[in-house]
Structures are given as structure tokens and as C-alpha cells.
Amino acid sequence: EIVLTQSPATLSLSPGERATLSCRASQSVSSYLAWYQQRPGQAPRLLVYDTSNTATGIPARFSGSGSGTDFTLTINSLEPEDFAVYYCQQRTNWPWTFGQGTKVEIK
Amino acid sequence: QLQLQESGPRLVKTSETLSLTCTVSDDSVRNDYWSWIRQPPGKGVEWIGYVHYSGTTKYNPSLKSRVTISVDTSKNQFSLKLNSVTAADAAVYYCASSTYYSSSGSYFGLFQYWGQGTLVTVSS
């Protein structure tokens, strides 16, 4: 099983700041790494797929990068609705797995 | 916009079987793969398994011995059964589509549409 390790566990930032979230895989996932956002009481929402492709309807302030085992989600200029938990997910190998999440909270 | 809705008992007794059904808003269930995903309160997300409309299934090895996922295309539904539950199985259970569709293609293994989730509690 591919283990995804996200860091930091919590990120405390102010609106307007940039958020940089990390996801490291225990083995290469090629480019098949996705990011989801989960707001309280809601299901996760797909933000970015295959490392750097933003999903339909996702604002341009969200971007992804990386390859192999190290990936980054960047949120430029945080909006109030961006304070949430973010999960990475790989679809390279069975079982599909998620990271443990990074919480972006208001400082 | 495709909609999914979970239904089933919210309280299950230890050692019994958890049973949930997901109803899909249209006949898309006949054209895709459908997953169950769970999230224990305050914890991370775990993919349980999927079913294809043909009946083909794939399960997470961590749960494989206890899980059955099935589909009923006539009802636009797919279902989850998890037997011999323990307190560790208490979680919000989500049903979700398993393919993301964009103008550039389809991407298997991405969860685009989700149900709202249903919290299942396990009690002794």
C-alpha cells in the first residue's frame, strides 16, 4: 500500500496569504496525485488531479506541482472559504489511498 | 449535476452487519464505477472499494474479508455490506463516483461526485 504523508498537520495563516501544502508518497505515484478540499460537515471536493490539473469550477488560485514522490498544493491569496482540510490521494496503485490531511486554519 | 444519497441504519451493534445503499440521481450507475469511502470522526479518509455496473468489484485489502459491494442498475443503486463490525468501523460513510470526466478525457480513480455522507455508530 502506498502511504501518503502530508505536512504540516496544521497551517495557520491569514486571509490573503499563500498556503503551501506538502504530500510525500512512500513510493512513486508517477503523476497520479490528486488534492481534495473538505469543509466542515461536507464531503471532500476534488480540486486538482494528476498533479497539476485543476478540476472544473476550481478557482485559479489553486495549483499543484511535483512528481514521483513529492507534491505540493499551493493556494495563492487565501480566501475565507479556503480555510478547510486538504487531502492528497493517489490512484496509481491499489488500494487507492489518501493522506491524513492538512488543516488550513485562520491565524 | 449528478446527485448521490446514502441511506441505511445509522446504528449498528457490534459483531453485526452494516448495510448502506446509495441512490444515484440518474441512470449513470449503468456507465461507471462506484465507490464507498469512509471517514472516522476527526480522522482521515479511507477508500473501501468499488463496484462496476457489470458487477465487477475491487476492495481495500484491509477490509476485503468483511466487505461486499453490489449494484442494482434497475434501481440506480449500489450497496455496501460490512460484516462483523467493531467500534473501529464507526465513521461517516460516503458513496462516490469513481471517474472524473473533463473536456480532456476521463480519469479513473478520482472521486468527482459524493453523497452527503451518513454517520454510522457502532454500539455494544
Contacts between the chains, C-beta under 8 A, distances in Angstrom:
chain1	res1	chain2	res2	distance
A	1	B	61	7.5
A	32	B	109	7.2
A	34	B	110	5.7
A	36	B	45	8.0
A	36	B	111	7.6
A	42	B	116	7.9
A	43	B	94	5.6
A	43	B	96	7.6
A	43	B	114	3.6
A	43	B	115	6.9
A	43	B	116	6.5
A	43	B	117	5.6
A	44	B	45	6.6
A	44	B	111	7.1
A	44	B	114	6.7
A	45	B	114	7.9
A	46	B	100	6.3
A	46	B	110	6.1
A	46	B	111	6.4
A	46	B	112	5.7
A	49	B	100	6.0
A	49	B	107	5.9
A	49	B	110	5.3
A	50	B	107	6.9
A	53	B	102	7.8
A	53	B	104	7.9
A	55	B	100	6.8
A	55	B	102	7.4
A	55	B	112	7.5
A	56	B	102	6.2
A	87	B	44	7.1
A	87	B	45	5.8
A	89	B	45	7.7
A	89	B	110	7.9
A	89	B	111	7.8
A	91	B	107	7.9
A	91	B	108	7.1
A	91	B	109	2.9
A	91	B	110	6.4
A	94	B	58	6.7
A	94	B	61	7.9
A	95	B	47	5.8
A	95	B	59	7.9
A	95	B	60	4.2
A	95	B	61	6.4
A	95	B	62	7.4
A	96	B	47	4.6
A	96	B	109	5.7
A	97	B	47	7.0
A	98	B	44	5.9
A	98	B	45	4.2
A	98	B	46	7.1
A	98	B	47	7.2
A	99	B	44	7.2
A	100	B	43	7.9
A	100	B	44	4.4
A	101	B	44	5.6
A	101	B	45	7.7
